[in-house]
């Protein structure tokens, strides 16, 4: 009989511990209210496209800002999905703590190219996605204008701009890109007054390699003012027009 009483007592004790450990913390968590929201914007020293007030206003406008809401009603995944719909945000992570604090970490997009068309302007970022042009901070990137379809801007033109950004020489040398009909491309250099015709962006790496050799081998002999047009669109040759 004592053994049975001991077993029953032990079972009740274990059940009590389980209830205390699991039910009450969960009940406490359910009643916890978010009293603090910490917002971290990465690379904010170099890029100032967004500030903390922008994030707060953006979430409030979509009625999903977590401050003063019960933790049980806060969905971190939903906040993240709303944030990445913002055209300036590349990634977002929302972390909840046991105390009810919400930490929001935002990674901003970085432009590689600015597009000007008759219908307006926008940036293209390092992932090939568009960004609005009305950023608080001006960004020094190559400018493309002319007859530019968005599908071309976020595909071949984006890859070309990304190549320029990753090459110190071309990043410093090419200032503007002009797109003619049928996606024929001309570039405007910072040094020299020539019009440089690339033609299509197919094999643009080889075309720029030819131009670099031209700069090294021909320009020192002939000078920068000798030619008005440097045409690279033809395979295995450079066609120049004298001034």
Secondary structure, DSSP 4 states (H G I P E B T S, - for coil): -HHHHHHHHHHHHHHHHHIIIIIIHHHHHHH-B---EEEEEETTTT--S--HHHHHHHHHHTT---TTSBGGG--HHHHHHHHTTSTTEEEEEEEE-TTS-EEEEEEE--EEEEEEETTEEEEEETTS-EEES--SS----EEEEES--HHHHTTHHHHHHHHHHT-HHHHHHEEEEEE-GGG-EEEEESSSS-EEEEESSTTHHHHHHHHHHHIIIIIHHH-TTSEEEEE--STT--EEEE-
